[in-house]
């Protein structure tokens, strides 16, 4: 079994194993098996760092075997500079979530951890699939464990949120399936994504394909105006579910643009770039303003995610190296920062059982260690230099200014809104005198919570201070993508 297959199937195997441990008395053992499974999943991705060649845009660690012979469907895996970082990032976030959820979940513990491990493997499958049908199967399969995580362990309106999440994302994906079948026929019976990249297509075909892919990927990002499911889902999802959703699942849609929309329909991508840039700027500016008025911490960070992902789609459709590289860096950074923000909210929720900003005030007096971590992550969310949140946004803004000064200026205003809603939330929750008895009784974070937040803090600072390892991996692949998208494919 190859390296990428191990990264996919090792966590899934541990997840299936956990389903056999159903009794509550087995919960301690279940947690340790889940942690071992998550660590194994991370460990098998580590050889990628030494084996990856930065000098080529070709797929690496490739595995290919016939899957459905009649339709020429292959089990075809590989990574390039565009997808490389998302494999270890997914495995890393899974480890963090398992440790963070150690004591919080007391019912159906085995099913909870099994859902996360299986979801981890499936998401890595999305990032590594080089066959259209394999990509579609993994892309759709992510809905099932996340649907269960929200619907079983979520808040009071969890069923509504789970259904909304499922229906929104499923509807968009059905249009993508039609597009995949069209490409299969147009290419003479191939589901190979690289073959589709070279396929000449008419302007009408490209336009229809572009919007079919847009339906699937825009909902997943989520882009304005199909972002309304995200705040509802975040509010109801358990802390671990919110962290994985924000850190990894939103990236599946953004990654789809790079793998499908831009290289398969480059003429349509250029033609509809003004629309995509407009929608991205609305997400960056308008949704940032919406975040300012939120009273629920999770809703505020959820809207913040929509605004930050607006930078990603903006970077893709300005068609220059800085824009696309910056968008990729932003996706990785957002994984660390938004995951950390949701875990911080979870720490408070576990103690006070409220996400309302008004329920807090003066937390720094009773939880000084925790407040220091929360401040770092809040600053990273604002895009403070020397944190991960700054690098990608700065690159996208520079790329946008190269493309059009006014678009760059519009994107830069988001940094002001980001600072406004994040720091205002921090002020009301953490600073000032102790606001009530609940805050007065709070105990600071223990060793387990400290470990989780410290690991994320190191990741946020490392990426902010030394982003070179992240950009080096993607440079050649980004340059190749831009070169490919610049050439017309009209037949």
N, C-alpha and C positions, 0 to 999 in steps of 0.2 A: 504493500500500500504506500502511495506517495505521500509527500509532506502535506500537501493541501487536503488530500483525502483524510489524513489523520486529524488535521485541524478541524475538519467538518464533522467526522464521525466519532472521534473520541469523546467530545462532550455529549453528543447525542446518545452514545452507548451508556455513559454514566447516568444520563437522564432517564433512560429506559430502565436501567438497573434500580434506580431509586423508587420506581413505581411498585416494586415488589416489597417495599418496606412501608406498610400502611398504618401500623399501630402507633398511637401517640407515645408509647413507652420507647419506641425506637427512634424518637426524634433526635436525641443527641448523636446517634450513629449516622442518621440521615444527613445531618449538617456536615459531619466530617467527610462523608462520602461525596457530598456536593462540592465541598471545598477541594478535595483531592481531584475530582473530575474537572473543576474549573482550572486548577493549577496545571493539570496534565494538558488541558486544552491550550493554555498559555505557553507551556514548555515546548510543545511541538511546533509552535510558530517561531521560536527563537532561532533555529538554524537558518531561517529565511534571511536574517540580517547579515550573516557571513556569506551566504550563497548567492545573494542578489547582485546582479551586474548593473551598475548605474549608467553604463555607457551605451546601452541598447534600449530601443523602445519595444522590442519583441517580447512576446509573452514568455515567462520563465516558470520553472517548476511544472511544466506542462504534463498533464495526464490525459490520455484519450483512449476510450474503449467504446465499442458499439453498445448502445443501450436498446433502442427500438429499431431493429434493422429495416423493417418494412417502410418506415418513414425517414430513414437515414438520420435518426436522432442519436447523438453521441453523449456519453458521459465525458465531457471535455472541460478540463480545469486548467487555469493558469493565472498568473498575476503579471502586471506591468507596473510602471511608475504611477499610473493613475489609481490602481487598486491596492498596491502593496501595503500601505499603512493601515488600511481598514481591517486587515486580517488580525494583526496583533492587537490593534485597538479594541476590537470586539471581544477578543479573549481576555484582555486586561480589564475591561469594564465588567465582564462577567464575574471575574474574581472579586472585584471591588463590591459588587452587588451581593454576592453570596456572603461576604464578611459583614457587610452593612445590615443584612437581613437576619443575622444570626439569632437574635433574641426576639425580633419583632413579630415573627410569624409563629403562631402556636397551634393553628388548625391546618390539617392537611399539609403538614410540613413537607412530606416527600413529594407531593404533587407540585407544590410551589417551586421547590428547587429544581425538580425535573423539568418544569416548564421553561425555566431560565436556561438550563444547560442545553435543552433541545433547541430553543430559540437561538442560542449562541452559534451552534453548529449550522443551523439553517441560514443565518445572516452571513456567515463566512461563505456559505455556498453561493449566495447572491453575488458577493464581491469577486468570486473566483470563476464563476461559470462563463465558458466561452461558447456554449451552445444555446441558441435562442429558447428552446423548450426547457432545457435544464434551468436556465435563468428564470423562466416564467414559473416553473414548479417551485423553486426555492422562494421566489418573490412572493408568491401566493401563500406558501406554507408558513411564512412568518406571521400571517394573520391568526393562525390557530392558537399557538401558545400565548400570544399577547392578548387575544380575545378572552382566553381562560384566566389569565393573570388579572385583567381588569374586572371581568365578570364575577370571579369567585372571591378575590381578596380585596376588591375595591371598596369605595365608600357607599353611602346610602343610595345614590343614583347610579350605581355601577352597571346595572343591566342596560339602562338607557345609553350610557356612555359607550359600553361595549358594542351595542348594536350600531350606534352612530359610526364608531370607528370601523367596524366591519363593512357596513354598507357603502360608506364613502369610498373606502380603498378598493373594495371588490368591483364596484361599478367602473371605476377608471381602468382597472386592470383588464376587464373584458374587452375594451377597445384595443388595448395593447395586444391581446391574443389575436384579434382580427388582423392587426398590422403584421404580426409574426407569420401568420398563415399566408398573407399576401406576399411577404418577402420570400417565403419558402417556395411559392409557385413561380415568382419572378426570377429566382436564382436557379431554377431548374431542379428543385428538390433538395435544397441544402438548408440546414438550420445553423450553419457555422456563422458566427457573428462577423468574423474577419472577411468572409466571402461577401456578406451583405455590405460591408464598408466599401467594397470595390464595385458594387453593383450600380450601373447607370440607370437613372430613373427620370421620368418626365416631371415637369414642374408641378402638375396636378397631383401625381402620385406622392411626390415629396411633401407637398402641403398636407395631404390627408394623413400620411404617415406621421408627420411632425405633430399634428394635433391629436392623433391617436396615442402617441407616446406621451404627449403633454398631459392628456387626461389621467394617465396612470401615475406619472412622476410628480405632477404639480400637486396632486392630493397628498402624496406621501411626504413632500418636502416640509410643510405644506405651503404653497404659494397663496397670496391673496388672489381671488376671493374665496378659495376653497379651503381656508385655514380654520373654519369655525369649529371643526370637530376636535381640534387639538386642545384648547383650554378645557373643554368638558372632560376629555379623557384624562388629562393630567390631574385635574381636581379629584377625580374619582379613583384613579389608579393608585395602588400601594406605592410606597417610596421607591422600591426597587424597580417597579414597572415604569415609573416616571423617568428614572435615571437612564434605563436602557432605551426607552422610547426617544428621549431627547438626545442621548449620546450617540446612538447607533441607527435606530430605525428611520429617523428623518433623513439620514445620509443615503439610504437606499434609493430614494427618489432622485436626489441630486446626482448620485453616481450614474443613474440610468440616463440622464441627459448626456453625460460624457461618453457612455458606451454605445448609446443608440441614437438619440436625437441629432447630435452634432455630426458624427461621422457618416450616418446613413442618409440623412437629408440635409446636407450642408447648404444647398441653395435656399431651401425653405428656412433653415436656421438664420441665414443672413436676412432673408425677406421679412421674417417675423421678429427679428431682434428688437426693433423699436417697441413692439408690444411687450416682449419679455422684460426689457429694461424698465418700461413704465410700471408693469406689475411689481417688479422687484423694488423700485423706488417707493411705490405705495406701501409695500410691506415694511420697508426700512423706516419710512417717515410716519405714515398714518398709524401703523400698528404700534410703533413706539409711543405715540401720543395716547393710544388706547391703553397701553400698559401703565401709563401715569395715573390713571383713575381707578385702578384695581384695588380692591380691599382685601382680596385673598392672595396670600403670598405665592401659592402655586400658580394661580391664574396670571399673576404678574410675570413670573418667570416663563410661563408658557407663551405669553405674547412676546416676551423678550426673545424666545427661541425663533418665533416666526420672523421677527425683525432681523435677527442675526443670519438666518437662512436666506433672507432677502439679499444679503451681501454675496452669498454663494451663487445664486442664480444671476445676479448682476455681473459677477466676475466671469461667468461662462459666456455671456452674450455680448461682451465687448471685444472678444476675439483677439486678445493679445496675451503674451507670456505672463505678464504681471497679474492680469485679471484672473486667468485660469489657475495659475499656481497659487495666487492669493486665496481663491475660492477653495482650493483643495486644503490649504493650510488652515483656513477658517473652519472647514468641516472637522478637521482633527482637533483643533483647539476648542471648538464648541462642544466636542465630545467630552473633553476633560472638564471644561468650565460649567456647562449646563448640568452635567452629571453631578458635579460637586454642589451646585446650587440646590438641586432637588434633594440631595442627601442631607444638606444642612437644614432644609425645611423639615425633612423627616425626623431629624434629631429633636427639633422643638416639638413637633407633632406627637412624638412618642411620649413626651413628658406632660404636655398641656392638653393634648387632643383638640387643638384648634389651629387652623391655618390663617385665621383672621389677623391682619396686622394690628387691629385695635386691641387684641387680647394680650399684646406684649408691650414692652417698654422697659428699658434699663436692664436688658439681659446681660450686658457686659459686667454688671455688678455681681451677678451670681455665677456666670459662666465665662470668666475672662479668657480661658484657653480657646474655648469654642468661638467666642466673639472675634478673636484674632484670626482664626481660620476663615470665618464668614466674611471678614473684612477683605482678606486677600482675594477670595473668590468674587466678591462684589466688585472689587477694583478690576479684576480680570474681565468681568462681564461688561464693565464700562469701556474696556479697551485701553487700560493703563499700560504705557510702555514698560517693557521688561516682564510682562505677563503674556501668556499664550494668546489671550484675547486681542492683543494689539497687532500681532504680526500679520495675520491674514487680512484684517480689515484695512490696515495701512497699505498693503500690497494691492488690494482691490481698489481702494481710493486712488492710488497712484496710477493704476491701469485705467481707471475710469477718466481721470484727468487727461491722460494721453489720448483717450478716445474722444472725449468731449468735456471741456472744462465745466460746463453747467451740470452735467450728470455727476461728475466728480464732486462738485460742491453740494449737490443734493444728497449724495451718499454720505458726505462728511457730516452733515447736520445730524445724522443718526447717532454719532458719537455723543452729541450734546444731550439728545433724548435718552440715550442709554445711561449716561451719567446721572441724569435727572431722576429717572424712575428707580434705578438701582440704589443710589445713595440716599434717596428719600425713604425708600423702604428700610434701608439699614439704620438710618437715623431713628425712625419711629419704632423699630423692633429692638434695637440693641442699645442705643444711647439714652442719656438722661437718667433721672432717678428711677428706682424700682416702681413700676406702675401699679402692681396689684399683688395679692397674696400668692397667686400661682407662680409669678416670676420670682417672688421672694423665696419660694420653696425649691427652686430649680437647683439641681446638682450638675456640676461641670462634667464634661465628657470623660468616659472611662478609657481604658487602654485600647479596647477594640475600636471604638469610635475615633479615638486619636490616631490610631494606625491608618484607618481608611482615609481620613482627611489629610493626614501627613503625606501619604503616598500621592494623593491627587494634587496637593500643594507643590510637591517636588516636580511632578509632571508639568504643572502650569508654569512654574518658574523656569524649569529647564528649557521648555519650548520657547518661552518668551526671551530668555537670555541667549540661547544658542539654537536658532531654528535651522541652521545649515544642514544637519542630517535629514531633516524632513524635506527640505527643498531639493537637495541633491538627488534624492531618489526619483523625484517626479520631473525634473527639468527636461530630460531627453524625450520622455513620453509626451509631455505638454507641447514641446516644440514640434514633434511629429504630428500631433493632433491638429495644431494650428495650421501646419503646412497642408494637411489633408483637407481640412475644412475650407481652406482658401481656394481649392480647385473645384470648379463646377463639375457636377455629375449628370448634368442634363443630357438625355439621349435624343 
